[in-house]
Amino acid sequence: MLIVTGATGHLGSLIVDRLLERVPADRIGVSVRDVSKAADLAERGVRVRAGDFTEPDSLKHAFEGAERVLVVSAAIRGGGALTANKAAIDAAREASAQRVLYTSHQAASPTSLFPPQKVHAATEEHLKQQGVPYTALRNGFYASTLGYYIGAALKTGTLAVPQDGPVSWTAHEDLAEAAAFALTEDGALEGITPPLTARHTLDFADVAEILSRITGRTITRVVMDDNEWTSAAVADGMPRPAAEFSLTMFAASCKGEFNATNPTLEAITGHPAKSVREVLEATLRSR
């Protein structure tokens, strides 16, 4: 059985959809914290079981009969994320999974300025040590993140964020295809993958230009001082810890941590990766 964790989340749900195009539903199992949110999957014939990374004993039942397990990285900030990821990987090994897959990041590094990359690097290291065939899917930076920063620009015509650098903005949909491929194809993407990214890296000046073309109005990119931006974000309703967390992303991009592209993703999917313009157009349609 192919097990997917976090199957009611953005990425996890897309992965299950792609899996259902590749294998019969009775070969797919999902591990979710709230089974009621996966009722539609159960109706489609997917095995739905409760599993929580922070309650490792629950994963024994969720991973029962696992042939391969895809661990979607824990959506937890801080040290708890690494503990949770390790618990899921250990549970997959104990369930005798023949391969364990993990959604990592193309910038995973113990020296990253962006804390999640340190978690990914440490999780990858733990995964390597399990003595089980594994795949660390080094996903490009999720393009949906841009949605958090463009709202004010659409109202004011100014995209005002801290200094940044090029980022490998990549769509969830394309990454879900790659994950489903890795889960179902024997010998595919073994070990740590190349960066799974769209064709281009873009900075926020590029994003402003794209928004201008989409909306037909001028969107100007303005660089804000870190403290000034943090204060403005907090005043606009963003919790201070979240604003300070966001600053580390900008700092890492300035350092060039996300400035990488690779053709592997498009080779796997067999089609061009979604562009930032396509992602932003979809974002604007949904608002």
Phi, psi and omega in degrees: 000141178264118184254134176238127176270164177058036189286355175257001177278177184301304182288313184301319181294323178292322179298315180297320177302317180291324178297321182295342176278345186253326185223159177299149183301328183286358174265358185248133173234148177234146176246116184225152179287325182236103184295336180295333180282351180249021182301324181294326178291319177300321179295334180272001176098006178279140176284122182247122177224150180284134177204136183226124181303330182276357175231077188308327181298331180292338183284339179300314179288319183296327184262006183304133178075018184290130169269313176220145180234128172258114178268108174281124188308142184297134178273063182229137176267147178091190184297337180298334181295316180295317178301317181293314179300316179299318181299319180292319179296316178299319180294323178294318177297316181293337177277004179066031175299138181279342174208140176241128180246150183219137178274097180264205183218147182297342181253018181304125182195140178290349181250010182299149173278347181258109188312320180302331181290329175293321177295315179299316181297317180292323177294318177301318180297318178297319180298317180300328188277359187277349181071022180237140174307140186215163173221126173253108182279104183275081184293145171292166183295128184300121183294336180298340178303330181301332181300334180287342189247350187263351184304309181295324181298323180292333180273321189255342184083009181233122175263092187255106179219167180298168176304139183219180176224181182296142182227144180275064183300121188225140185281142176305320184301317180291320180292328177294321177299317181295320180295317179296322177299312182296326180288329190254340184262123179297132177075008182276135172051054180284146179073212179274124184283163166297168175303128179263093191226165168289181189288330190233153167258143182225146172257182185288339173294319176296319180298319179298319179296318180295317178299323178297317181292322181292314187272341182077011176233157183284122174249118184259131178274125179238132178272124179255148171298144184304312182294321179296316180294318180300314179299318180294319180295318179294319179296333181272002175112355179281130177302142183304316178302323179292321179294317179294325175297316180300324179301326180292330176295315179296319179298318180294322179292324176299325180285350179089015184295332184254011184269070180211140173226161182203145182280357186302317183301313181292328177295323180290312186282335180079015177209162178299141176293150178301138179275164176299323178301314180298319179295317181292322177299318178294321179298316181292325178295329183276353182277000000 
